[in-house]
């Protein structure tokens, strides 16, 4: 049986990493084979790209170069991690995927959306998440959370207007894909957010098991 592909999306400070960790532990305790991964990254090659993309020393990185770096990381990630895991019947929890590219490089950087979509389509090889959880959070709250950590990367330092465009882009994507993307309000405490996510995924897995021959 093919595995189940779940992606987590959201602006900076929305709590994706925390929620992936909580869900991974819950599913593992229930006997599911789970792999948690991230983009950019997830492979040795991808982690090298991640360092380039997030380094504050690369503040002058061209938006087109940024786009291609994200897609290069995704192409390797799919071949090396995601596709093999799905073929093994695992549940894959991924911190960002194609929606992030549309939100950040398309809406945030204002690159030509038709071009971005075509590039994303080529890199993802027809692989779509079974469920996407959009952790929606007010930009100011998210940036305050990031600042409280004490270390900000290149994206964290972008103008607030950029992050507002990204959030608006994510919400638009959710309206365009209501069957796949579920908006989860991320301004609550982590336990409340995790409980809503648990309910969504439990329902998805129940439907999946019922539909399987």
Phi and psi in degrees as a GROMACS rama.xvg file:
@    title "Ramachandran Plot"
@    xaxis  label "Phi"
@    yaxis  label "Psi"
@TYPE xy
-63.2968  145.781  UNK-2
-69.7276  -169.689  UNK-3
-124.784  126.652  UNK-4
-106.922  113.17  UNK-5
-117.729  126.092  UNK-6
-113.204  148.638  UNK-7
-114.694  127.789  UNK-8
-126.776  162.731  UNK-9
156.368  163.66  UNK-10
-76.1297  178.98  UNK-11
-60.9294  135.862  UNK-12
79.3514  12.4778  UNK-13
-80.2632  -9.28613  UNK-14
92.9136  20.9746  UNK-15
-59.0497  -48.3905  UNK-16
-60.4631  -42.0547  UNK-17
-61.4472  -46.6046  UNK-18
-70.3863  -33.8151  UNK-19
-63.3709  -42.7554  UNK-20
-61.5271  -44.3996  UNK-21
-63.9372  -46.1638  UNK-22
-66.5856  -39.7026  UNK-23
-60.2769  -42.8284  UNK-24
-66.1395  -41.4994  UNK-25
-64.2285  -45.6927  UNK-26
-67.6971  -37.2971  UNK-27
-64.2788  -42.2669  UNK-28
-62.4025  -26.9108  UNK-29
-86.8711  2.40362  UNK-30
97.3336  2.09401  UNK-31
-78.8041  147.503  UNK-32
-89.2843  115.05  UNK-33
-121.157  140.959  UNK-34
-128.762  129.393  UNK-35
-107.942  132.046  UNK-36
-145.489  -177.845  UNK-37
-152.364  161.388  UNK-38
-133.772  143.509  UNK-39
-65.8108  151.386  UNK-40
129.522  -149.35  UNK-41
85.4726  -19.8907  UNK-42
-136.444  167.793  UNK-43
-59.7074  -44.3908  UNK-44
-62.5609  -45.138  UNK-45
-64.6881  -36.3687  UNK-46
-67.4825  -32.0557  UNK-47
-66.025  -41.3273  UNK-48
-65.2633  -39.2788  UNK-49
-56.3597  -43.2099  UNK-50
-60.6476  -40.1743  UNK-51
-65.7949  -46.1539  UNK-52
-66.8253  -34.5053  UNK-53
-97.293  -9.83531  UNK-54
-66.7979  130.666  UNK-55
-67.9778  -15.8754  UNK-56
-69.6864  -17.6736  UNK-57
-102.75  38.2366  UNK-58
-63.3713  -19.9581  UNK-59
-94.5259  13.8794  UNK-60
-60.7535  128.572  UNK-61
-65.3464  141.977  UNK-62
-61.4774  -33.9304  UNK-63
-70.9303  -39.9723  UNK-64
-62.5621  -40.3115  UNK-65
-59.1177  -46.6201  UNK-66
-56.4385  -48.7227  UNK-67
-68.0457  -31.1381  UNK-68
-66.9823  -43.6531  UNK-69
-60.9889  -42.1938  UNK-70
-69.987  -34.6411  UNK-71
-63.8482  -42.3762  UNK-72
-62.1692  -40.9751  UNK-73
-66.6883  -41.8641  UNK-74
-59.6328  -44.0189  UNK-75
-69.0581  -39.0865  UNK-76
-61.2502  -43.5334  UNK-77
-61.6764  -49.4597  UNK-78
-68.4147  -37.396  UNK-79
-90.9703  -29.8982  UNK-80
-124.015  -58.7501  UNK-81
-67.1643  -53.8528  UNK-82
-61.8109  -45.2472  UNK-83
-59.5688  -40.4083  UNK-84
-65.4739  -42.338  UNK-85
-65.5023  -38.4889  UNK-86
-65.076  -27.103  UNK-87
-84.8799  0.520812  UNK-88
82.2413  17.6422  UNK-89
-83.2241  159.924  UNK-90
-91.5402  122.801  UNK-91
-103.954  121.881  UNK-92
-106.54  114.633  UNK-93
-120.053  125.964  UNK-94
-80.8555  96.5657  UNK-95
79.7397  146.788  UNK-96
-155.435  -142.895  UNK-97
-61.7787  -34.2122  UNK-98
-59.1266  -33.1915  UNK-99
-63.0977  -39.8003  UNK-100
-65.3543  -42.2633  UNK-101
-63.548  -41.6017  UNK-102
-71.3877  -46.2964  UNK-103
-82.3931  -50.1645  UNK-104
-84.5654  -33.5352  UNK-105
-77.2675  -65.9139  UNK-106
-76.1367  -44.3468  UNK-107
-69.1178  -51.7997  UNK-108
-84.4547  -10.749  UNK-109
64.0271  31.2545  UNK-110
-71.4952  156.82  UNK-111
-56.7079  118.226  UNK-112
-65.1942  -34.695  UNK-113
-61.8332  -42.0635  UNK-114
-66.9463  -43.2204  UNK-115
-62.1286  -45.4006  UNK-116
-61.5391  -41.3527  UNK-117
-64.1556  -42.1086  UNK-118
-66.398  -41.6375  UNK-119
-62.4242  -44.1361  UNK-120
-60.3783  -40.3776  UNK-121
-65.7391  -41.824  UNK-122
-72.1636  -33.6608  UNK-123
-85.4056  -8.69527  UNK-124
55.0641  35.2216  UNK-125
75.8935  11.9586  UNK-126
-92.6365  121.32  UNK-127
-121.409  145.717  UNK-128
-62.8888  146.591  UNK-129
-74.2926  -33.3374  UNK-130
-146.761  135.364  UNK-131
-119.855  127.77  UNK-132
-104.809  113.111  UNK-133
-96.0105  108.132  UNK-134
-84.0604  99.5731  UNK-135
-91.5985  129.61  UNK-136
-146.423  142.25  UNK-137
-58.2355  136.383  UNK-138
-57.504  -43.9242  UNK-139
-61.0554  -40.4958  UNK-140
-64.3505  -44.4776  UNK-141
-63.0599  -42.7033  UNK-142
-68.428  -33.1748  UNK-143
-64.4164  -40.9463  UNK-144
-60.5354  -43.5592  UNK-145
-63.5389  -44.4508  UNK-146
-62.5815  -33.2854  UNK-147
-67.5655  -20.4397  UNK-148
-72.7693  -23.7011  UNK-149
91.9903  -11.6969  UNK-150
-133.108  120.518  UNK-151
-115.55  136.292  UNK-152
-91.8127  -172.523  UNK-153
-60.0965  -41.3058  UNK-154
-71.2525  -37.637  UNK-155
-57.8436  -29.6074  UNK-156
-87.2855  1.05128  UNK-157
-65.4884  157.718  UNK-158
-60.1475  150.008  UNK-159
-58.3032  -35.5339  UNK-160
-59.1292  -35.8738  UNK-161
-62.2939  -47.9048  UNK-162
-65.4497  -33.1518  UNK-163
-66.2554  -39.926  UNK-164
-64.6603  -38.8423  UNK-165
-62.8685  -46.8771  UNK-166
-61.5695  -44.9287  UNK-167
-61.2897  -37.7516  UNK-168
-64.2129  -44.1992  UNK-169
-59.3424  -45.1671  UNK-170
-65.8291  -34.3884  UNK-171
-66.617  -42.7287  UNK-172
-60.1165  -37.9617  UNK-173
-64.1317  -40.1921  UNK-174
-66.6867  -31.6287  UNK-175
-79.066  -20.8936  UNK-176
-131.445  59.3211  UNK-177
-65.4284  -23.9828  UNK-178
-77.0505  -23.3348  UNK-179
-106.012  -42.4549  UNK-180
-95.1441  121.266  UNK-181
-109.247  122.405  UNK-182
-81.4677  128.02  UNK-183
-119.255  121.452  UNK-184
-67.2307  117.979  UNK-185
-99.1217  4.67475  UNK-186
-81.5026  -3.70463  UNK-187
-85.97  179.039  UNK-188
-69.007  157.618  UNK-189
-59.3714  -34.9262  UNK-190
-66.5804  -41.23  UNK-191
-66.6369  -40.7466  UNK-192
-63.1467  -44.8319  UNK-193
-62.6393  -36.4761  UNK-194
-66.8967  -40.4121  UNK-195
-65.5196  -41.3471  UNK-196
-62.637  -43.1652  UNK-197
-57.1013  -44.2732  UNK-198
-62.7969  -42.6109  UNK-199
-63.7471  -48.0585  UNK-200
-71.1377  -36.4708  UNK-201
-59.4326  -41.8986  UNK-202
-64.9939  -43.223  UNK-203
-60.925  -45.9724  UNK-204
-68.6658  -33.3628  UNK-205
-66.4051  -44.5368  UNK-206
-62.9539  -40.1233  UNK-207
-64.3375  -43.7299  UNK-208
-67.6086  -34.6647  UNK-209
-68.9274  -35.3479  UNK-210
-79.501  -18.9056  UNK-211
-72.6248  142.041  UNK-212
